[in-house]
Amino acid sequence: LAPQLLNGVTRERRRPWHWAMTDTKEDETESEGSGDTNDDTSFAHRHLLPGKNGDNRQVRRHGESRFSLWAKCLPLTKNHAFAEDCELALRAGLACAIFAFPFMVNPDVCPLCAKINTKLGIAQNGIMYFIFSFWKTLGGTMNLNKQMALGLCIWAVHGVLTSVLIPFKVESPGLAVASVIVWIDGSMFIFLVLWLNFSTNVAMWVVNCFVWSWMDDLTPNGTNVAASYVLSSLVCGLLGGVLAMLANLLPYPMLAIWKAKDTAAHLVSMLTGSWHELGSYYAATGGKMSELSILARDLREVQAKVEDLNALLEDSWWETRFGPRWRCTQHLLPRFSQCVRELYDRLIALHHACLREHEAAMACMKLSPAMLKKSSMISETTKPHTRKAIEETGELMNAVTKSVINGSFGKEEVATIEASIENVRKAMLTLTKEFIAAKQAVGLKSICEETLDDHMINYELCAFSRIAIEYAEDILADQRGEKALPDPDIGKNFMGIFDKSVLFDPEHLKWVFRNLILIVIGQIIGYIGYGTIIAKYSVYISNIMSVMLNQKGPGSAMLKDLSRIQGLIMGTVLGELANQLFGGCGNEIPMYSCLVVYETVALFLVINSQQYTNMYLGYMMAMFGEFGMVVPCTTSTSDPAAMFERVSCTITALILIVGFNMLVPAQRAASKAGICIVASWANMLGSFQKIFDPRVTILLLDRAHVADHTATAVSYGVEASKEPRFWRTPWKSTAFTKAVSCAVNIRFTLTSLERTAIGHVGSEGPKTAFFANMIKLPAFQAFWDLMQSRMCLLCDHGIYIFEYEEADTNLEILDRHFALEDDMPRWADARAKFIASANSLIESQKTAAVTSLEDDASSQACMVLTAIDMTMRELSKVEDAFLQA
């Protein structure tokens, strides 16, 4: 088996029929030809097609970045992302060296370059702007350039207004009237920039540039170079941004829209393949646990791909303005992403059902042989119809996504999609009729233990078909002009700068005042100076403070600061060391080589980093290292005094930041993680209460709140395990991981449960008549009360563990656990009574023909019962982890 695995050979069972989205052998051959390079007209070159032995190989367009010279130099088949990041980092390093070349040669070679560099400082500042505006795709780079340009414009406008409104200069040190006005103006401007809801990148650019002109205004009889400094910054920012875009374009483009297309093609293939795997597992006489493990791995990859797709779509907005077909793809792919997320939730819930079935089989569940035979007969009867429904739905998803990615909806494509929609409807109707008929033929009741999994699997297959039909119809309606899909509201995004919920948030205000005080203190220390350690009127300290602004993301503030300081010191020292070794005229080639290697390594840390701390380390190393390397060729390029001043100011800034954070601490990663996971649990409890409350007749689906809080908790939880705890209790990592896992799993059951409650139409609506009557049953309310009391207890216990972070055992919570455990024998009795009451309710209603199992009362009741069973299993796991914590 080992040689087969190494060669990428997989079992034939792992090759779904729809892995290739082309219809014929001729299509596949044509897509592989070297002459077909039209990205808009050919879909197959962007998609996964089956190899001769079943291995998955990527069919690619000519010149795509992942399959260039790196295929010969790096083991691409093992790690594509590593190869891409290496190429991007090398592009950046070469771009830095090429840009710096005319400014580092002997001034006699290019006097004009030397003169321009002396006046505007283009060499060092241009590369600095390049470093902070370069990203993995052209769209991402343009997005960073937009933020940089906005920051520079805000700073430039303030500089112009200040020169008009405050025309006088500071003529002497101290607290003269002019000096006080400049201090107040600068402090108020920084406060306003930090307070408004700009992105932290914009705020960083504004403050980072402003502190230099602010110190120049405070210097008595200063050079008054504000206008020239504004011009220099704008020119360097423009050159750095253009250089970053050229690095993305040459020698061939790195486009976000291409990566978004590739990701979408991969997603639809993986999703339809996963449904096929689940269908095969259900139809098999004895499913294997290894199959479910492989499916779980594939589903994790789907989740990661969906997140990548959303980020790529946001970046691709800038690229798609220049091509109508690209613009069409960028407009339609968000609807595809929504469909994928819905199908992913359904797949996870179905995966859990298969796990439950497997665990029951392994535990030798005591079912009578007659019942087992009846369940087997149902699955055997519905097997061909299940397979047909999956096949037709997969073809529909492929056909629609093919047109979406190509940005083309001709008459032939539309006709194919419409025919496929009808085929899916027929297959779904046939599956529904055959399943109901098979159940009636063996004489089973509406709800029974033996058919719970059969009901859920076929119910979810009907949901798969329905979601695909809705996706196709929405795409066609948009293309016909009947119902346009929404586009991003740019005006709303702009007004978000004044979002009151952010502006007056206590944590945001604390962040604003903490950074404002630090920057002002750094400016005061630089203004006064300290002997030969800190030069008078030095701006380095406040400049370092401004670079530390980008701290709103997940992670420990102290770890981020230390990583930045580490990168700053390493960059300063290594840059000066390279200057000492290779500086001066006559050593241009060694210096250029050193610059390329150094910037490549530093920017690889930025691009390839999976953690914020490593990213900050790379940024600081790249920026401060090039300050020491990119210097004009003279007899002496080294400046140890300047290096000593930068290091001294860095250490001073570090002492100020760490000391101030100790006195006025920012919200710790552990605290944020605890708040988010408790909020996630509270939202889940609220969702269940809305669903099962008979008084709530209109249900609004709000799973996004649970997902957002859980995702944030995961991000902060990773950093919480790294940050120093000092006098606090140790971080409850095991309990936190279990709580997050439970929240994720329960969210997937909520997806099916909410759709069952409202009849699977839209995202908001009234509860169905049968569902409303079922939750009114006294037996159901008694059943639900037991689960509700357990969820409430675990929410309170989570608050005690993660928010209060108490070490002692809470006796009140422990007593509640004991009392709840005493009540658990009632669970089986309440469950049996609910099944009996639900069967009576179903039998009392008039039977009507249904077109999908989503409309079948028995299937709805089975879905509710299965969802509660799954939730109780997850709650038991969390309860055990909480008690141990």
N, C-alpha and C positions, 0 to 999 in steps of 0.2 A: 504493500500500500504506500510506503514512503516514497519511492520513486514516482509513483503516479501523482501524489500530492505535490511533490516538488515541481513536476512538469505542468501543474495546473489542471490535471485531468480530473473531472468530476463524474459522478454517476449520471447515467442517462436520465434518471429520474429528476435530476436537478436542472434539466433543460426544458423549461416550459415551451409550449408551442409558439407562444407569442413573443419569445425573446427577440426575434427579428421583427421589426415593424414594417419591413418591406414585404410585398406580397409574393414576389416571384424570384427565381434564381437570377433572372436577367437584371432585376433591380439591384440585387446585392452585388453582382459583378460590375454593373455600371458605377455604383457608389465607390467601389474600390479602385476604379481607374484613376490614373493620374491626371486625366484631362478634366475631370469634374471637380472644379474648385469653387463653384458658386455657392456661397454660404446660405443664400436665401432660398435657392430652388431645390437644393438637395438636403434631405433629412437624414438619410442613412449614414452619411459620413460623420454625423454627430452622435451616433447611437451605438449601443452595444449589440453586437451580432454574435451568434454562436459560432465557435470555431469547429474544426473538423472533429475534434475529440470531445466537444462539449465545453471546452474552456472558453471563457469570456474574453474577447479581445476588443480593443477599442478601435473602431473605424474612424478615421480622423481626416480632417481637411488638410490639404497640403500646407505645410509651414506652421501648423499649430504649435504653440510654445512647448507643450509637454512632450512633443515628439520630434524635436529638432536634433541638434548635435548631442543633446544630453542622453539620447537613447544609446549612443555609442560610448559615452563616458561614464554614465551613472546607472546603477541597477534600477531602471524605471519600473520594472514589473513588480518591484518590492515596495517602493514608496514614491508615488508620483508627486506628492506634495513636497517632499524634500527636494526633489530635482527642480521643481518649479521655483521654490524659494532660493535655491542655490543660484539659479539663472538670474532671478530678479536682483539678488544681492550683488552678483558680478556685474550686471548691467549698471547698477547704481555706483559701484566702485569705479568702473570705467568712465562713467559720465562725470564723476567728480574730477578724475585726473584730466580728462579732455577739456573740461571747462576751466580748470586751473592752469592749464599749460601756458597760454599766452601771458599770464600774469606772474608766472614763476621763473620764466627764462630771464636771461640777462637783459636789463633795460635797453641796452644798445640794439638788441635784435628787434624789439617792438616798443619804441618810445611812446607811441600813442597808448598802448595797453598799460604801460607803467604809469603814465600820467592820469589816465582814467581811474586806475586802481587806487592811486594816491588820494584822489579827490573823493571818490565814492566808496572805496573799500569793497569793490565788487567781488573780489576773489573769495575772501572768507565769508562775507555775508551772503553772497549768492549761493554758496554751497550749504550754508546753514539753512537758508530758506528751502533749498532742494531737499535736505534731509527730512525736514518736517512736513513736506508736501508730497513725498513719494510714497506710493502704495502699490498693492499687488496688481491692480487693473487700471486702465485709463480712466474709467469712471470713478473709482475710488480716489485716484490722484486728483481728478478735477474737483471732487467733493472737498478734499482737504485744501485745495487751492482756493476754493470759494470761501472757506472759513478764514484762511489766511488773508485773502483780499479784503474781506469784510472787516477783520480786525485792523488791518493797516488803514483802511479808509476811515474807520471811526477815530483812530488815533490822529490821522491827518486832519480831519475836520475839526477836532478839538484844538489841534495846534494852530490852525488858521483862526478860529474864533478867539483863542487866547491872545494871539498877537494883535488882534483888532481891539478886544475889550480890555486887555491889560498891556498897554503899549510901553509902560515904563520898565526899567531894569532894576535888579537888586544891585546896589552900589557898594554895600558894606555887609560884612557878616553880622550875625545877631538877629534880633527880632525887630527889625525895622518894619514899617508899614508895608512896604513892597514885599518883603520876605514873608510876612505873615499871610498876605493875600495869596502869594504863590503856594505856600504850604496848604492853605485852606482849599484852594482851587484843585491842587493835585489830589488831596485826600478825598474831596467830594467826587472827583471824576473817577477815581479808582473804586470808591464805594458804589457809584452808579453802575459801573461796568460789571462789578461782581454781583450786584443785587439783581439786575435784570436777568431774565432767563435766557441769556446767550449760552451757546455751547461752551464748554470749558476750553476748547481750542481757541475759539474767538476771544474769550476773556484773556487767555494766556498771551495771545499775540498783542492785544491792545496794551496790557499792563507791561509786558516785556519791552515793548518799544517806548512806552510812555516814560518809564523811570529814567531813561537816558536823557530825554529832552527836559524832564522835570528837574533833574540834577543840574543840567546846564542852565536852566532858568534860575536856580538857587545860587549858582556860583557868582560871587560878586564880580561885576564887570566881565561876565562870561563872554564866550566867543559869539553867542547869539547865532548858533548854527542850526537853529530849529528848522528853518526852511530847507537848508541844504541836507539836513539829516532826514527830513521827511522825503525829500526827493531821492536821496540815496536808498532809503528803505523801500520805497515804491519800485525803484528800478531793480534793486537786488531781488525783491520779492517776485517781480515779473520775470526776471531771468531765471530765478530758481524754479518757479512754477513751470515755465516753458521747458526747462531742462528736464524736469521730472516727467512731463508728458512725452518728451522725445525719448526718454529712457523706456517708457512703456510702449512706444510705437516702433522703435528700432531694435533689432533688424526686422522684426515683424511684430504686429500689434498684440498686446495683452488686453483684450476687451472683456468687460464684465458681461456684456450681452451674450458673447459666445459661451462663456462659462455658465451663464444662466440657462442657455439652451441645452448645453451638455448635461447640466444637473437635472433639468426637467426630464430629459430623455432617460437618464439613469433612474430617476424616481419612478416614472411610470412603468418602466421595465421591472424594477424591484417590487413595486406594489402588486402588479398583476401576477408576478411570479410568486409572491407570498400568498396571495389568495389561492393560487393553484396548489401550493404546498399544503395549505390548510385543508383544502378540499380533498387532496390525496390522503392526508392523514385521517380525515373523517371517514373516507370511503374504505380505508384499509381495514383488514380484519384485526390487525394488532399494530397500532401505531407505536413508534419507538421514541423514547425520550430524547435521543440524539437529534431527531428531526425537529423537535420543538426547540432545542438549544440552538440549532443552526438558524431557525426562524427568528428567535429572539435576537441573535446577532444581527441578522438582516434588518430587523425593525429598529435597532439602535442606529444603524447606518442611515436608515430612512429619516429618522429624527434629525440627525446631524445634517443631512442633505437639505432638509426643509429649512433649517436655520440658515444654511449657506445660501440657499436660493433667495430668501427674503433680503439678505444683505446685498447680494448681487443685483437684485432688481432695483434696490434703492440707489446703488452706484450707477447702474446702467442708464438712468434717466438722462444723464448728460450725453452719453454716446448715441442714444437713439433719436436725438433731435435731428440728425442729419440723414436718416433713412426712413421712409414711410413703412416699410415692411418690418424693420427693427422696432419702430415705434408701435406698430400693431402687436408685435410679440410682447414688448414690454408692458403694454396696456392689458393684455389678456392673461399673462402668466400669474398675476396675483389671484385670479379666480382659480387657476390650476392649483396654486399653493393652498388655497382654502379647501379645495376638494381633497388634496393629499392629506391635509391635517385631519379632516373628518374621517377619511378612510384609515388613516394611521390609528386614530383612537379606536375605531371599530376593530381593527386587527388586533390591537393589544388586548381588548376585552375578550375577543374570541380566543386569543392565545391563552389567556388565563382560564377560559372554560376548558380548553384542551388539557391544560395542566391539571385542573381539578378532576377531569375525567381520568387522566392517567394515574393520579394519586389514589383515586378511588379504586381503580383496578389493581394497583400495587398493594393496597390495603385489603384486598379480597373482600370488597363490599358484598354483603350477604343479600344477593338478589336471587329470587327463585329462577331455576333454569327456564321456566316458561316465560317469565318476564324478559330474561336476557335474549331468548329466542325472538320474542316479539320486537324488541328494540333492534336486533340484528336484521329482521325482515324489513323494518322501516328504512334503515340505512341502505340495504341492498336495493330496495325499490326506488329510492330517490337518487341513488348514486349517478346514473347517467344524466338525470336532469340537473343535478348539482353541477356536474362537470360542464354540461352545456351552458348553464347560466354563467359560470365563471368564464368560459371561453368567449361567449358573445360579449360579455361586459368588458373583458380584456381587449377585445378587438375594437370596441367603441372607444375605450380610453386611448388606445393607440392611435386611432384615426383622428380623433379630435386633437390630441396633443401634437400629432404630426403637423396638422394645419396651423395650430397655434405657434409652434416653433418656427415654421416656415413663414409665418405672417401672411399666408395666402389662403383664400377661401374661394376657389373657383367653383363653377357649376358641378364639376365632377366630384370635387371634395365634399361639397355640401350634400350632394345626392348620396354619396357613400355614408356620410354621417347620419343622415335621416333614415336610410335603410338599416343602418346598424342600430339606431334607436328602436325601431320597430322590432328588430330581432331580439333585442334585450327584453323588451316588454313581453314578447311572446314567451321567451325562455323563463322569465320570472313568473308569469301566469301559469305556465305548465308546471313549474316546480311547486308552486303553491297548491295547485289542485292535486298533484300526485302525492304530496306530503300529507295533506288532509285525508285523502282517500286511503293511503297506506295506514294511517293511524286508525281510521274507522274500520278498516278491514281486519285488523288484529284485535279490535275490541278494547283498546285502551281508553282510559278516561281523558278528559281535557287536560288535566294537570296530574302528572305522576312522576315519581323519582326517576323512572327508567328513561323517560323521554325529555328530561330537562335539557340535556346537552344537544339532543337532536333538534329541539325547538330553537335553542339559541343559535346554533350554527346555521340552520336554514333561514332563521329570521335575519341574521347578519348578512347572509348572502343576498337576500332580497334588498336589504339596506344598501349593500354594495352596488347592486344594479340600479337602485333608485338614485343614489348619489351621482353615479356616472351619467344617468339620463339628465338630471338637473344641471350638471356641469356642461353637458353638450348643448342642452337647450339654451342655457344662459349665453354661451359663446355664440351660438347661431343668432339669438335675438339681438345681441350687440352688433353683430356684423350686418344684420338687416336693418338696423336702426330702430328696432321696436322697443328695446330697453337697454340703454347704455350702461355698461359697467362703470363703477365709480373710478375716478382718477384722483391722485393726491391733491388735496386742497392747499395750494401754496399760500393763499391769503390767510388761512387758518394757521398754518405753520408760522407765518410771520407774526401773527397776533399772539402766538404762544410766548413771545418774549415778555409779554405783560400778563402772563397767567398768574392770577392772584393766589391760586392754590400753591404755587411754587414760591412766589415772592414773599409770602407771609408764613411760610413753613418754618417752624422753629429750628429744624436742623439746617435748613438753607441759610437762615439768618446767622446762626452760629458759625457756619462755614464762611460767610461773608465777613463778619467782624473779626474772626480769627485771622484770616488772610490779610485783611486790611491792616490790622494792628501789626502783624509781622512785617509787612512791606514798609509801613511808615517807620517802624523801629529800625529796620535795615537801612532806610534812607537817612535817618537821623545819625546813626553810627557812621555811615559813609560820609555824611556832611561834616561831622566833627573830625573824623579820622583818629588814628592812634599811632603816633610815632612813625616808625618805618614799617610797621606791620600792616596798617591800613592807611593808605594815602588819603589825604584830605580831599573831600568832594568825590570820593570813590563811589561808583554806582554798582559795583560787583555784588554786594550783599543783597540789595533789593532786587537786582536782576536775577539772582539765584532764587530768591523768594518767589518771584513771578513765575519761574519755570516750575515751581512746586504746586502750582494751582490745580493741575489736572488730577484731582484726588477724589472725585465724586463717585467713581466706579467702585466695584467690590474690591476688598483688600484692606489690609492693615495700613493705616496712614504711616506708622513708624517704619514698617518694612518698605513701603514705597519711598519714603524719604531717604532711608539708608541706602536703598538701591540706587537712587539718583546720585547721592553724594559719592557712592562708590564709583559709579560711572564717570562722574565729573573729575574726581581725583585721578582715576586711571587714565582718562582721556588727556588730561593736562600733562601728567608725567610722561606718558608714552609719546604724546605729540612732541614734547620738548626733547625727549630722548632721541626720537627719529631726527629731529632738527640738528641735534648735536652730532649725530653720526653721519648724516647725509646732506646737511645744510651747506649753503654757499654755492658759488658758481662752479661749474664743472661736474657736479654730482646730480644733474637733473634726472637721469634715467633711474638711478637707485632710489631717489626721492619719489619719483612718479610710481615706481613699482611698490614702494612701501605704502604710499597713499592708497593705491588700488587695493592691496591686500588688506590694509587696516580697515578701510571703509567697507569692504566686502564682508569682513568678519563681523564688524559692529552692526551693520544693517541686516545681516543674516539673523542676528539675535533679535532684532526688531520684527522682522517679517515672519520668522519661524517660531517665535516665542508662543508658548501656551499659557504663560503667566505674566501678569502685569509687571512684576518686579524685574523680570528679565528684559522685558520690552523697554522699560525706563533705563535700565543699565545700558542697553544698546544705543538708545538715543543720546544719552549723555556722553558715552564714549565717542560716538561718531562726531558729535558737534564740537566738543572741546578738544578732541584729538586733531581735527582739521585746523583748528586755530593755531596749533603749533607747527603743523606741516605746511600749510598753504601760506607761504611768506615769499616776498620777492627775493630774487637772487642778488645778494650783496655779499660783501666780504665777511659780514658777521650777521647771521640771521637769528641766532639764539639770544633770548632775553630772559636770563634767570630771574631778574628782579620782578618782571611781570608775572612769571610763573609763581614766584613766592607770594606775590600779592594775591593772585587768584586762589592759591591754596589756603592762605590765611583767611581770606574772605569766605571761602567755602566752609572751613572749620567753624568760623564765627556763625555763619548761617545755620550750620548743623546744630550748634549749641542752642541757638535761639529757637529753632523749630522744635527740637526734642524737649527743651525746657518748657516752652509754651504749651506744647501738646500734653505735657504732664500736668500743668496747672489747669488748662482748659481743654480737656481731652475731647477729641472728636468721637463720634459714635463708633465703637469698636465693631470689627467684623463679626465677632461672636454675638454681640447684642443685636446687630442688624439681622443676622441669620436666624436668631431665635424669634425675633419679632415677625419675620416673614413666614417662618414655618408655622407659628401659632396662628397668624392671619390666614394662611392657607387652610389650616384645619377649621378655623372658624367659618370661612367661606364655604367649605364643603358641608359643614353642619347646617349652615343657612340654606344651601341648595337642597339638601335632603328635606329640610323642614318645609320649604316651599313646595316641593314635589308631593310630599305626603300629607300636606295640610288640606283637608277638604274645603276650608274656607277660601283658599287661594284658587281661583278659577282660571286666571290668566297667568301663564308661565313665561318668563323671560329667561332665555338661556344665558348664563353668565359664567361658563366654565373658564373664560379667559382670566378672570380674577384669580382662580385657583392656580391656573398654569403660570401666570405672571409671578405670583408670590412664591410658588415652588421653585421656579427657575432662578429668581433672585436669591432665595435661600440657599440653593445649591452653589451659586457663585460665591456668596459670602461664607458658606460653610467650609469651602476649600481653604480660604484664607484664614478662617477662625482657628483652624488646627495649627497654623504656623505662627500666629502672633503671640507675643509674650503675655502670660497670664498674671505675672507678679503675685499679688496677694489673693487673687481670685481662685475659685475652685477649678480643678482641671476640666477641660472642655469635654463634654459628654459626646464623644464622636460616634460611638456605636448607636446610642439612642437617637442621635440626630440623623444618622444615615438611615436607620429603620423608619423614622418618622417621615423623611423625604420619600423613601421608596413607597411607603404606604400611601402618602398623598398622591403620588404619581399614579399608582395603580387604581386608587379609588376614583381619580378624575376620569379614567377611561370608562369605568362602569357608569359614571354620571352621564357620559355622552350618550350611551344607549338608553339609559333610564329617562333622560329628559326628552329624547326623541320619541320614546314610547309614550310618554305622558301627553304630548301635544299632537301625536299623529304624524310625525315626521314631515311636517310642512313648515318651511321657513325656520326662522330663529326665534319666533315669538308667536304665541297663539293660545287659545283656550285648551284646557285638558279635554281629552276625548270622553265621550259619555261613559264608556265602559270603565275607563281608568278612574273617572270621578266616582262612579258607584263602588268600585273595588276598594278605594282607600277609605270609603265611609264605613266599611264593614268593621264591626267591633273586634272581630278576630284579627283583622289586619292592624288596627290601631294598637292592640295589645302586643302584637308581634313587633311593630315598629318602635313602640316605647322602650323595649328592651335594648334595641340597637341605639336608639337616641340617648339613653342614659349612659351607655358605654362611651359614645362619642363625646358627650359633655364631660365625662370624667377625664378622658384622655386629653381634651383641650385644656382643662384646668391643670392637669398634671404637667402638660407641656409648658404652660406658663410658668409653673413653679421651677421646672428644670432649666428652661432656656432663657426666660426673661429675668427671673429673679436670681438664677444660678446659685441656688441654695445647696449647701452640702448636707445638712441634717435631713433626716426622714420626716416628712410631713405626716403626722399621725392621722390627721383628719382625712387626707387623701387615701392613706392606707386603709382606714376603716371603710371608706367608700368602695375600695377594691374588694375587700372581704365581703361586704354586703352584696355587691354585684355578683361575685362568684357564687354566693349562696342562692342567688336568683337564677343562675344559669340553667338548672334543671328545667325551669319553666320554658326555656327556649324551644326545646324539641316539641313540647306540648303545644305551645303557641303556634309553631310552624305547621304542625299537623292540622290544627283547627283552621288556620288560614287556608291551607290547601283545600280542605273540605268545603269551607264557605265560598271560596272562589269557584270551585267546581259547580256548586249549587247556583251561583250567580250566572255562570256561563250557560248552564242548562236552562235556566229560566228565561234567558233572552232569546229573541227570534234569530234564527240563523239566516244570514244573508251571504250571497256570493261575494268573495273577496278576490281582489286581483294580486294581492301580495300578503305574505305572512305578517307584514307590519300592521295590517288591518285586522288580523285574526285575533280574537279575544283570548284564546288559549295561549297563543304565542306571546301576547303582551303580558299575561299573568306569569308565564314561565320566565320571561325576561326580568320582571320585577323580583321574583323569587330568587333567581340566579344572581342578580345584582346584590341583593341583601346578603346572600350566602357568601359571595366573594368579599363583600365589605367586612363581614364579621370575621372571616379568616384573616384579613389584613389587620383588623383591630386587635385580634388575639396576639399577633406577632409584635405589634407595637406595645401592647400592654406588658408583655414579658420584658421587652427592652427597657421600658420606662421604670418598671419595678426594680430591675437590676441597677439602673442608673441612680 
